[in-house]
Amino acid sequence: MAAPHIPLSILDLSPVSAGSSGATALRNSIDLAKHAEQLGYHRYWVAEHHNLPSVASSAPEIMIGQIAAATTRIRVGSGGVMLPNHAPLMVAERFKVLEALFPGRIDLGLGRAPGTDPVTSYALRRRQQVETEDDFLERFQELILFESNAYPEGHPFRNVRAMPADIALPPIWLLGSSGYSAQLAGMVGAGFSFAHHFSDYDAATAMLSYRAHFRPSQARDQPYAMLAVAAVCADSDVEADRLATTLDLNWVRRARGEYEPLASPEDASSFPYTPVDRERIRHRRARLFTGTPQSILAKLAPLIDATKADEVMVTTMTFDHPARRHSYALLAGVFDLAGRQK
């Protein structure tokens, strides 16, 4: 089966493995980004999560700068900045700085969720005088008003400029896992990335709805939709399934309210799963693409067709960093990323 001729990208959470450290996980992300650029991946996004021992990616703006400095071509961005956690002016200034340093290579992906549990979310926001539980739309509008200098006369922010003022914000993307997010992205004329890797919402419904609701904006005159999927690729289906048991246990533990670094496949295979646990694994595995490159392609291609995805973004969480590097190399091969660079 021939792979769809669309860009392939990476979403990285900087996974922390048992017996390792957050510092190692972050360095692994820089190493993987350099590897991804050599393989021909189009963009490399880093996530924002808080208070999760298995995820070291808590400050995407810092990692974007580090990764962009270590690479030369690949686009680097946030997947995403969780806007409820940040003052819009601060987001605008940080990404203008990044765009100034790495012009034409930065993406600003925005998420509606806090990326953490309610207590941690409160700790992140408690000094912001938050008045409503879900104020994403207001924050997004504020971000755009700072960028366009469109506050009306008499408004207290009328003379506030996001610095450096002579640098435009990089392209804005809205991340989503629901129909509402898809419609919102379309209505504001932003790019859209759908989180198939954790959403129960139908990907095709969301992504086609985005196209149907798209309104051209100053930033984008045509819709552009990314499909974000979770995958574990290996030289054999058996090996891919073995590597993916790390994710099985991670999902089970999180469902129980237990948060630990990623377990090895050996520890995951010996874990005493209950029938409820195994049903959770079965449900989650339905959203995880595992196997050889051709096996994954056979399962992924129909979803790409159904969603009319313009681009696929892959997130891979494995216990061993070399296995993660190899997984992305295998996918690059089946998508012929090297051939496209010639």
N, C-alpha and C positions, 0 to 999 in steps of 0.2 A: 504493500500500500504506500502510495506517495504521500508525503506530508504536505499539509496546506502551506502555501507560500506566504506566510504571515510572520511578523516579528515574534521572537521568543525572548522573554525577559524573566527576571528573578525577583522574588519577594523573600527577604531574609529577616528572620527573627533573632539571629545570633543565638542559636540553641546552646544551652549549658548542659553538659553531660555529667553524670555522677562521677565523682573522683577528679573532675576537672574544675575550672574556675570561670568566672565571668570575664576576667581579663583575657583568658585564652579564647573564649567564645568571640569576643570582639576582634581580636587579632585574626581569628579564623575568618571572620566576615571580610576583612580587608584582603586576606589571601584569596578567598573565593571570588571576590569582585575582580581582582586582577586575572584570575583564571577564566572568569566569565567573559571578560573583554577579549582575551585571546581566542576563546571559543566562538565568538561572534554574537553573543547575546546583545540585545538592543538597549535594555535599561536594567538598572539594579536599584531596587527600592528596599529601604529598611523600615521596620515597623516601630510603633510606640506601644509598649506594654509596661505595666508597673506591678511591682510586688509579686512577680512570678519567678520562682527559683529556676525554672527551666528556660527562661528568656532573659538575655542580657541587654536587649535592645530597648532602652528606656529613654534615650535622648537622640532621636533621629537626626536633628540638625547637626550635632557634633559628628556623628558617624558619616553623614553625607559629605561634610567637608574633608574628613580623613580619607574616605573612599575616592572622592573626586581627585584629591591630591595624589593618590597612588595610581590613578589610571589616566588615560589620555582621551579616549573616544566615547566610551559608554556613557549613556545618560544616567544620572544618579538622582534619586528622589526619595520622598517619604511615602510609605504605604501603611498608614499615613500619619500625619500630625493629627492628634486627637483634639480638635478645636475646642471642645468643652473645657480642656485643661489649661488653655492659654489665652492671654489677652491678644486680640486680633492685631493690634499694633506691633506687638512683639513678634508675632509670626511673620508679619509683613517685613519687618526690618531684618530679621534673621535670614529670610529667603532672598531678600534683595542683596544682602552681603554675599550670600552663596552665589547668586547669579552674577554679581560683579566679579567675583574671583574666578568663576568657572562659566563664562558666558555661553549660553546655548546648550548647556548640558544638565541643567537642574529642573526637576519636576516638583511641584507642590501638591502632593496628594493629601486630602483632608478627610478625616473620619468624623462621624457623628457621635460615636460612643466614647467613653472615657478610657477604654482599654484596660480596665481593671475592676476590682470589686468596689461596692458602694462606699466602704469606709476609706479606702485609699483614694477614691475619687473625691471624697469630701476633703481629705487632707491636701490634695492637689489644688482644690478650688477655694478653700475656706477664706483666703484673704482677698478674693475677688468680688465679694459682696454679691454673690449670685442670687438672683431673685426668683428664677424659674428653674424647674428641673431639666427641661429640654429647651435650651436657648440657642441651638446650633444655627438656625436660620438667621437670628439676629446677629450672632457673631460673624457669620459669613457675610452678611450685608455690610457690617462694619468694616470688615477686611477689604471689601470691594470699594467702599466709599473712601477709605484711606488711599487706596491705589489710584482711584479716578479723581481725587480731590473734589468730590461732589457734595460735601456737606454744605447745607444752605447757609446763607448769611445769617449771622446771629447764633449759629450753633457753636457750642464751646470747643468742638474739634475742628472748626473751620480752618484754623491756621496751623493745625498739626500736620506735619509731613513725616511719612515713613522714610527713613534715611537708609542708604543714599538715595536722594530724591530723583537723581538722573538715571536710575536703574529701574527698569520695569520688573514687576513680579514675573517669575517663571510660569510656565503653563500650569493652570489649576485643574486638578482632577478631584472628583468626588468619589469616595469609596462607599460601597453599599452592599447590603445583604438582603434587601427587601424591595418591594415595588415602590414604596415611597421614595427611597433613595434614588432609584432609577428615574422616576418622574422628575424629581427635584434637579438632578444632574442635567436632564434634558431641558428643563424650563430655564435654567440659568446659563445654558450654552457651554457647559464644561465637559471635559472628558469624563468617562465613567469607567470604573473598575468594579466588577461584580465578584464578591467573595464566595465563589462556589465551594472553596475548601472548608468552610464552616457553616454555610447557610443551608437551611432546609427549604428555602424558597426556590422555586423553579428558575434556573438560570436563563432559559430561553424567554420565559415570560418577562423577566426583569429587563433583559438586554434589548428585547424588541420594543418594550414599552419605552425605554430610554430613547430609542430612535424615533418612535412615534410622537413623543413629546418634545423632541429637540427643537430649540429655537436658536437661530444663529446669534452669536454674541460678538463683542469686539475682539475677544480672544480666539474664537473658533467659529468658522462658518459651516462646518460639517460635523456630524456626530462621529465619535470615535470611542469604541467600547472594547475594554480589555476583559478577558476571562481569566480570573485567578484560580488556579487549581493546585491541589496537593498531590505530589507524586513521589514515588520511590522507585528508581530505575536501577537495574542490576544486570549482570551477564546472564542470569537465568531467572525464571519466574519464581523458583524455589528460594533463591537467594534474596530476591526483592521482598518476598513474603516474610522471610526471616528478619530482614532489616526493619520491616514495617511493624514488627511486634513491639518495638520500642514505642511507637505511637499508640498501639493498642493499650498498653499499660498507662501511658500518659493520659489518655482519654478517660480510662476507668478511674484513675486516681482523682482527676479533676472533677468527675461526676460525684465522687464521694467527698469532695471538699478537701482533698489531700494534694498538696502542691510540692513536688519534688523535682530535682534535676532529672534529665532523661536517663532512663535505665538502659542497661545493655540488653541486646536480644536474648542473651543467656538468662539474665534475671527476669526478663519479661516472660520468657517461655515457661519458667518454673513457678510463676506467680499463681496462687490458688484462686482462680477466677470463679465467681458464682454464676449461676445461670443468668442473672440480671446483667452481670458484667459482660457475659458473652453476647447477649442481645445488644448491648450498647456498642460493642465492637463491631458486630454485624452491621448495625445501622451506620456507624461511622465509616466503615470500610466501603460502603456504597459510594462515598464521596472521595475516596482515595484511589488514585491511579497507581497500580503497582505492576511490576513485571519487567520483561525485556523491553528495549526500545520499540520493537514492532508490536508487542502486546499492548503497550500503553498507547501507541498511535492508533491501533485498531479501536480502542475504547474511546479515545479522546476526539478523533476526527469527526464522528457523528455529532458530538456536542458542539464542536466548533461550527459545524454546518448549521445546526439548529439555532444557535445563538447569534450567528452572523458576526462572530468575534473578529475584530480587526487585529487583535494581538492576543497572545497567550502569555500569562505570567505564572511561573511555577514556584511553589514553595516546597522545599524538601527538608525534613527534619530527620536526621539519623544520629545514632549514638557516636559513630566514628566520623570525624571530619574527612578522612580520605574517601570513605564511602559516599559522602555527600558530593565531593568533587567529582567522583567517578559517575555518579548518577546524572549530574548536569552535563558531563562530557558525552555520555551515551545519548542523552536527549538532543544535544547539539548535533550529534552525528546523524540521527534519524531525521532531523529537521534540515539537514544539510546547511547549517549556518556557515561553515567554512566556505562552501561552494558559492554562497551568495556574496562573499566578500571579494571574490576574484574579479 
